Amino acid sequence: MQQNNRIYGLDALRAIAMLLGIVLHASIAYKVYPNPTWPSDNQYHSWFFDGLYLFIHSFRMQLFYLVAGFFACLLYKKIGESAFIRHRLKRIVIPFAGSLIFILPLTIAPFLYYKYFVADQLPVQEAKHLFYRQLFRWNGMAHLWFLYYLVIFYGVMLAVLRIKPLQRFRLKLNPGSFLQVLGLGIVLAFIQVIFFRESVVEVSTGILPKVSHLLYYGFFFIVGYHLHHNQSAFLQLARHTWLYLLLGIIFTGGMFYILATDTPEGQLSTTIPAKLLAAMQTIFLVFGAIGFFLRYLNSERPYLKYIADASYWLYLVHLSLVASLQILFRYTNVPGAMRFGLVLLITSLIALATYQWFIRYSFIGDILHGPRKKTVAPEAAEA
């Protein structure tokens, strides 16, 4: 346990789960089989990015919801219901609503441009008309869907905690037990087999949440919530880091083999063995990643704290930058192998610059992560 009962490894892990989303989205344009509505760079593509996408997608958001459930329990026990509601309204609901108004149109714009001007190759005037007409219509929540589901989970959590017989209910979870982690994988596999057609769980960005996705991601939120009740066992997870990571990688290899040999090109497997493999891949990668951060990054480090602060803003604004740069590089002579790296680098630099100059010490930064004070150089303070 860390000083002041803070588990710094989970703070860093939550930030990395956010930032991996930027890597995930930066890879899509360069997949051999890119997502249907995504800008595709037909001058350069590689199987590497298909594999990278599937690997990150298999555990990133699941990991985020587990950590979110852990911190939800911690915060609720620490400050109580009323303060918890105010805190979550400030940190989640207000950024979600503000992003829908101010960030989502900018996010959707490059995708609509790609559709009408590039993919459909419509005449300019017709493309402009369709672009502006669709821009101000409902186009889904894009990457903001995760906040929407998080708000739902918080609401359900608060409702359940109002039911007295359930207030004392605890799941005795011990992620240091291999059999328990395996059991969680079996439960997850059951959810995937029953509620999902394909082995890979794609996102749902519509305003009407899908029951299947609520059950799937809610499973991780519930696990994280109850893990907080057994923190001593939770911290022992670090001892099993490499076992869980190794198993996660082995199951990942099995998934890639099935996708490469037993499914039509560009499609995902719908077989029960593939769903079982996918569930085991996810559960072991999630707990392996947690173990890694608890084992090697579970101490207070200023640079990790800064990254944790910045990650929320970076994730909110990155998608419009990523998609715009992917379209832009289609019309340049930049070597294909460099495009992914440049998209990632330029997006990160611009997003970090806007965070440091305009967000960190502003009222927006206060909403996203709380107030931050500018440091003063010793010479200036002395003067």
Solvent accessible surface area in square Angstrom, and as a share of the most:
residue,aa,sasa,rsa
1,M,114,0.51
2,Q,44,0.20
3,Q,144,0.64
4,N,127,0.65
5,N,104,0.53
6,R,118,0.43
7,I,4,0.02
8,Y,37,0.14
9,G,0,0.00
10,L,1,0.00
11,D,18,0.09
12,A,4,0.03
13,L,1,0.01
14,R,76,0.28
15,A,3,0.02
16,I,52,0.27
17,A,1,0.01
18,M,17,0.08
19,L,39,0.20
20,L,41,0.20
21,G,0,0.00
22,I,6,0.03
23,V,34,0.19
24,L,7,0.04
25,H,20,0.09
26,A,0,0.00
27,S,0,0.00
28,I,4,0.02
29,A,1,0.01
30,Y,0,0.00
31,K,17,0.07
32,V,38,0.22
33,Y,75,0.29
34,P,40,0.25
35,N,40,0.21
36,P,135,0.85
37,T,110,0.64
38,W,25,0.09
39,P,1,0.00
40,S,27,0.18
41,D,1,0.01
42,N,107,0.55
43,Q,109,0.49
44,Y,51,0.20
45,H,98,0.44
46,S,30,0.19
47,W,162,0.57
48,F,132,0.55
49,F,10,0.04
50,D,14,0.07
51,G,18,0.17
52,L,37,0.18
53,Y,11,0.04
54,L,31,0.16
55,F,65,0.27
56,I,5,0.03
57,H,20,0.09
58,S,15,0.09
59,F,17,0.07
60,R,16,0.06
61,M,12,0.05
62,Q,6,0.03
63,L,2,0.01
64,F,11,0.04
65,Y,0,0.00
66,L,1,0.01
67,V,1,0.01
68,A,6,0.05
69,G,0,0.00
70,F,1,0.00
71,F,29,0.12
72,A,3,0.03
73,C,0,0.00
74,L,43,0.21
75,L,30,0.15
76,Y,46,0.17
77,K,114,0.48
78,K,152,0.65
79,I,62,0.32
80,G,29,0.28
81,E,41,0.18
82,S,70,0.45
83,A,26,0.20
84,F,1,0.00
85,I,66,0.33
86,R,151,0.55
87,H,52,0.23
88,R,36,0.13
89,L,82,0.41
90,K,67,0.28
91,R,40,0.15
92,I,11,0.06
93,V,48,0.28
94,I,88,0.45
95,P,11,0.07
96,F,22,0.09
97,A,46,0.36
98,G,25,0.24
99,S,4,0.02
100,L,47,0.23
101,I,115,0.58
102,F,148,0.62
103,I,26,0.13
104,L,15,0.07
105,P,44,0.28
106,L,119,0.59
107,T,1,0.01
108,I,18,0.09
109,A,22,0.17
110,P,13,0.08
111,F,30,0.12
112,L,15,0.08
113,Y,88,0.34
114,Y,26,0.10
115,K,94,0.40
116,Y,20,0.07
117,F,53,0.22
118,V,16,0.09
119,A,60,0.46
120,D,67,0.35
121,Q,145,0.64
122,L,49,0.25
123,P,89,0.56
124,V,87,0.50
125,Q,132,0.59
126,E,80,0.36
127,A,0,0.00
128,K,91,0.38
129,H,112,0.50
130,L,32,0.16
131,F,28,0.12
132,Y,130,0.49
133,R,110,0.40
134,Q,43,0.19
135,L,24,0.12
136,F,157,0.66
137,R,133,0.49
138,W,129,0.45
139,N,49,0.25
140,G,7,0.07
141,M,0,0.00
142,A,21,0.16
143,H,5,0.02
144,L,0,0.00
145,W,8,0.03
146,F,1,0.01
147,L,1,0.00
148,Y,40,0.15
149,Y,0,0.00
150,L,3,0.01
151,V,47,0.27
152,I,43,0.22
153,F,15,0.06
154,Y,13,0.05
155,G,40,0.39
156,V,83,0.48
157,M,16,0.07
158,L,28,0.14
159,A,59,0.46
160,V,59,0.34
161,L,22,0.11
162,R,164,0.60
163,I,83,0.42
164,K,161,0.68
165,P,114,0.72
166,L,76,0.38
167,Q,74,0.33
168,R,215,0.79
169,F,107,0.45
170,R,106,0.39
171,L,64,0.32
172,K,179,0.76
173,L,20,0.10
174,N,44,0.22
175,P,2,0.01
176,G,11,0.10
177,S,33,0.21
178,F,75,0.31
179,L,135,0.67
180,Q,66,0.29
181,V,0,0.00
182,L,54,0.27
183,G,28,0.27
184,L,22,0.11
185,G,0,0.00
186,I,101,0.51
187,V,72,0.41
188,L,0,0.00
189,A,3,0.02
190,F,125,0.52
191,I,18,0.09
192,Q,2,0.01
193,V,42,0.24
194,I,99,0.50
195,F,85,0.35
196,F,22,0.09
197,R,181,0.66
198,E,52,0.23
199,S,1,0.01
200,V,20,0.11
201,V,7,0.04
202,E,68,0.30
203,V,66,0.38
204,S,9,0.06
205,T,42,0.25
206,G,31,0.29
207,I,99,0.50
208,L,147,0.73
209,P,35,0.22
210,K,108,0.46
211,V,100,0.58
212,S,18,0.12
213,H,11,0.05
214,L,45,0.22
215,L,75,0.37
216,Y,2,0.01
217,Y,2,0.01
218,G,8,0.08
219,F,22,0.09
220,F,1,0.00
221,F,9,0.04
222,I,91,0.46
223,V,5,0.03
224,G,0,0.00
225,Y,25,0.09
226,H,15,0.07
227,L,1,0.00
228,H,16,0.07
229,H,48,0.21
230,N,44,0.23
231,Q,31,0.14
232,S,79,0.51
233,A,10,0.08
234,F,0,0.00
235,L,36,0.18
236,Q,78,0.35
237,L,0,0.00
238,A,15,0.12
239,R,171,0.62
240,H,47,0.21
241,T,0,0.00
242,W,136,0.48
243,L,77,0.38
244,Y,0,0.00
245,L,30,0.15
246,L,100,0.50
247,L,36,0.18
248,G,0,0.00
249,I,103,0.52
250,I,98,0.50
251,F,49,0.20
252,T,9,0.05
253,G,39,0.37
254,G,23,0.22
255,M,6,0.03
256,F,69,0.29
257,Y,142,0.54
258,I,22,0.11
259,L,27,0.14
260,A,83,0.64
261,T,76,0.44
262,D,102,0.53
263,T,22,0.13
264,P,86,0.54
265,E,142,0.64
266,G,46,0.45
267,Q,110,0.49
268,L,40,0.20
269,S,2,0.01
270,T,59,0.34
271,T,69,0.40
272,I,96,0.49
273,P,81,0.51
274,A,0,0.00
275,K,13,0.06
276,L,81,0.40
277,L,42,0.21
278,A,7,0.05
279,A,0,0.00
280,M,23,0.10
281,Q,6,0.03
282,T,4,0.02
283,I,1,0.01
284,F,2,0.01
285,L,5,0.03
286,V,0,0.00
287,F,0,0.00
288,G,0,0.00
289,A,15,0.12
290,I,0,0.00
291,G,0,0.00
292,F,67,0.28
293,F,22,0.09
294,L,11,0.06
295,R,118,0.43
296,Y,89,0.34
297,L,33,0.16
298,N,26,0.13
299,S,48,0.31
300,E,113,0.50
301,R,75,0.28
302,P,109,0.68
303,Y,122,0.46
304,L,21,0.11
305,K,100,0.43
306,Y,64,0.24
307,I,58,0.29
308,A,30,0.24
309,D,10,0.05
310,A,1,0.01
311,S,5,0.03
312,Y,22,0.09
313,W,36,0.13
314,L,10,0.05
315,Y,3,0.01
316,L,4,0.02
317,V,22,0.12
318,H,0,0.00
319,L,6,0.03
320,S,22,0.14
321,L,42,0.21
322,V,0,0.00
323,A,0,0.00
324,S,51,0.33
325,L,21,0.10
326,Q,2,0.01
327,I,11,0.06
328,L,99,0.49
329,F,13,0.05
330,R,35,0.13
331,Y,139,0.53
332,T,43,0.25
333,N,154,0.79
334,V,34,0.20
335,P,77,0.49
336,G,18,0.18
337,A,78,0.60
338,M,102,0.45
339,R,7,0.03
340,F,30,0.13
341,G,37,0.36
342,L,46,0.23
343,V,0,0.00
344,L,43,0.21
345,L,96,0.48
346,I,53,0.27
347,T,0,0.00
348,S,29,0.19
349,L,103,0.51
350,I,73,0.37
351,A,1,0.00
352,L,64,0.32
353,A,28,0.22
354,T,39,0.23
355,Y,0,0.00
356,Q,66,0.29
357,W,186,0.65
358,F,135,0.56
359,I,8,0.04
360,R,31,0.11
361,Y,77,0.29
362,S,36,0.23
363,F,150,0.62
364,I,57,0.29
365,G,0,0.00
366,D,45,0.24
367,I,36,0.18
368,L,9,0.05
369,H,25,0.11
370,G,3,0.03
371,P,105,0.66
372,R,62,0.23
373,K,189,0.80
374,K,141,0.60
375,T,133,0.78
376,V,98,0.56
377,A,56,0.43
378,P,105,0.66
379,E,127,0.57
380,A,62,0.48
381,A,73,0.57
382,E,157,0.70
383,A,122,0.95
